[in-house]
Amino acid sequence: MSEDNSRSNGRNGNRREQMPTEPKEYEELVINIDRVARVVKGGRRFRFKALVVVGNGKTKVGVGVAKGADVQAAIAKATDVAKKHIVNIAISNDTIPHDIEIRFSGAQIMLKPAAPGTGIIAGGAVRTIIGVTGIKNLLTKSLGSTNKVNIAYAVIEALKALVPREEWLNAPTKKAVSEKSAKVEE
C-alpha cells in the first residue's frame, strides 16, 4: 500500500516536486508586520497587518497593505493589493533621472541620483522598495514621520512623479509657450 502511495504522489511521496516551477514575474518582500487589536465587548480581537512590496527588478514596483486573521493571510492579501497598484518608474543609467522631494501624509522623502558605484544609500522601508527596482545607485533621506506605511507610500509617489530624461529635455519652456500664445493672439 505504501508503495502505491509513493507512486501516485511522485518521488518519495512529496507532492511539491510534481508542481511545475514557473518563474515568478514579481519579487515579493515583506517590509513590516504589525499585530493590531480591535476592542469588543468580550475583550480584544487581534489581527495582523502586513506591508508588502512587489517589483520586477526593472521598472515596475508596487506597495500593498492589508490585514488578515493570521500572518500568512495578511501577507497574501497585501501582495494582491501591491500587484494591483503597480507603477512604472523612470530609470536612466541605473539611477533616477533627477532629484525629487515628496511629502505624503507626515513622511517626507528626498531621492537624488548618484554616480555609478555609489550603491543604494537608504535605510529601512526605502531600501527594501528600491531593492526590488532596477535602480542601483541612489541617495535618499527620510524626514518627518517614521511610520513605515507612510514612508512606503511616499517613496512610491516620488518614483511615480519621476519624469524620464527624454521628456524633460524636449519639454517646451515657459518662454516658448508664451511666444506661441503671443502669436495666437495676433
C-alpha positions in Angstrom: 0.0 0.0 0.0 2.8 2.4 0.9 4.4 1.6 -2.5 1.2 2.6 -4.3 1.1 6.0 -2.4 4.6 6.8 -3.3 4.0 6.2 -7.0 0.8 8.3 -7.1 2.4 11.2 -5.2 5.7 11.2 -7.1 9.1 10.7 -5.7 9.2 9.9 -2.0 5.6 10.9 -1.6 6.3 14.6 -2.0 3.7 16.4 -4.0 5.6 19.7 -4.3 8.1 18.1 -6.6 5.3 17.4 -9.1 4.3 21.0 -9.3 5.6 22.8 -12.4 8.1 25.5 -11.4 7.3 28.7 -13.3 9.5 31.8 -12.9 7.8 34.4 -10.7 7.0 37.7 -12.5 7.5 39.8 -9.4 9.8 39.6 -6.4 7.8 39.9 -3.2 9.3 41.3 0.0 7.6 41.8 3.4 8.6 45.2 4.8 6.6 45.1 8.1 4.1 43.0 10.0 2.1 44.5 12.9 -0.3 43.0 15.3 -3.4 45.2 15.6 -6.3 45.0 18.0 -10.0 45.8 17.9 -11.7 46.2 21.3 -15.0 44.4 21.5 -17.4 43.6 24.4 -15.5 40.4 25.4 -12.0 41.9 25.1 -9.6 42.4 22.3 -9.7 40.8 18.8 -6.2 40.5 17.3 -5.4 40.6 13.6 -2.2 41.2 11.6 -1.4 44.0 9.2 1.2 43.4 6.5 3.1 45.9 4.4 4.5 44.2 1.2 6.4 45.5 -1.8 6.5 43.8 -5.2 8.8 44.6 -8.1 10.2 43.0 -11.3 13.7 44.2 -10.8 13.4 46.6 -13.7 10.9 49.5 -13.9 7.8 48.2 -12.1 7.1 48.4 -8.4 4.0 48.4 -6.1 3.2 48.6 -2.4 0.3 47.0 -0.6 -1.1 47.0 2.9 -3.7 44.5 4.2 -5.0 42.9 7.3 -5.8 39.2 8.0 -6.7 36.8 10.8 -3.2 35.3 10.6 0.2 36.4 9.2 0.0 34.3 6.0 -3.4 35.6 5.1 -2.3 39.2 5.7 0.8 38.8 3.5 -1.2 37.1 0.7 -3.8 39.9 0.8 -1.1 42.7 0.9 0.7 41.0 -2.1 -2.5 41.0 -4.1 -3.1 44.7 -3.3 0.5 45.5 -4.2 0.2 43.7 -7.6 -3.0 45.8 -8.4 -1.2 49.1 -7.7 2.0 48.6 -9.7 3.6 51.8 -11.2 6.2 52.3 -13.9 9.2 54.3 -12.9 11.8 56.2 -15.0 15.3 54.9 -14.7 18.4 56.2 -16.6 21.9 54.7 -16.2 20.9 52.6 -13.2 19.7 55.7 -11.2 16.8 58.1 -11.3 16.8 61.0 -13.9 16.5 63.9 -11.4 16.2 65.0 -7.8 12.8 64.8 -6.2 11.3 65.6 -2.8 7.8 64.3 -1.9 5.6 64.7 1.1 3.0 62.1 1.8 1.0 62.5 5.0 3.7 63.1 7.7 6.5 61.4 5.8 8.9 63.4 3.6 11.3 61.6 1.2 14.2 63.1 -0.8 15.7 61.0 -3.6 18.8 62.0 -5.5 20.6 60.4 -8.4 24.0 59.0 -7.6 27.2 58.3 -9.6 27.9 54.8 -10.8 29.4 52.7 -8.0 27.7 54.6 -5.2 25.1 51.9 -4.4 21.8 52.5 -2.6 22.2 54.8 0.3 18.9 54.3 2.1 17.5 52.7 5.2 14.5 50.7 6.3 11.5 50.7 4.1 13.1 52.9 1.4 16.0 50.4 0.9 13.6 47.5 0.6 11.4 49.3 -2.0 14.4 50.5 -4.1 15.9 47.0 -3.8 13.1 45.4 -6.0 13.5 48.0 -8.7 16.3 48.3 -11.3 17.9 51.3 -9.5 21.5 50.5 -8.5 22.8 54.0 -7.4 20.7 56.3 -5.3 21.0 58.7 -2.4 17.9 59.1 -0.1 16.9 60.9 3.0 13.7 60.3 5.0 12.4 63.2 7.1 9.4 63.6 9.3 7.3 60.6 10.2 8.9 57.2 10.9 5.7 55.4 10.1 6.7 52.6 7.6 3.4 52.7 5.7 3.6 56.4 5.1 7.3 56.2 4.1 6.5 53.4 1.7 3.7 55.4 0.1 5.9 58.5 -0.1 8.6 56.5 -1.9 6.1 55.2 -4.4 4.7 58.7 -5.0 8.2 60.0 -5.6 9.1 57.2 -8.0 5.7 57.8 -9.8 6.5 61.5 -10.2 9.8 61.0 -11.9 9.9 62.3 -15.5 12.1 60.4 -18.0 15.1 62.3 -19.3 13.8 62.3 -22.8 10.6 64.1 -21.9 12.1 66.9 -19.8 14.8 67.7 -22.3 12.3 68.3 -25.0 9.6 69.9 -22.9 8.6 73.4 -24.1 10.0 76.1 -21.9 7.9 78.9 -20.4 9.4 81.4 -22.9 8.5 79.2 -25.9 4.9 78.7 -24.6 4.5 82.5 -24.0 5.8 83.2 -27.5 3.4 80.7 -29.0 0.5 82.2 -27.2 1.5 85.7 -28.3 1.5 84.6 -31.9 -2.0 83.1 -31.5 -3.3 86.4 -30.0 -2.0 88.4 -33.1 
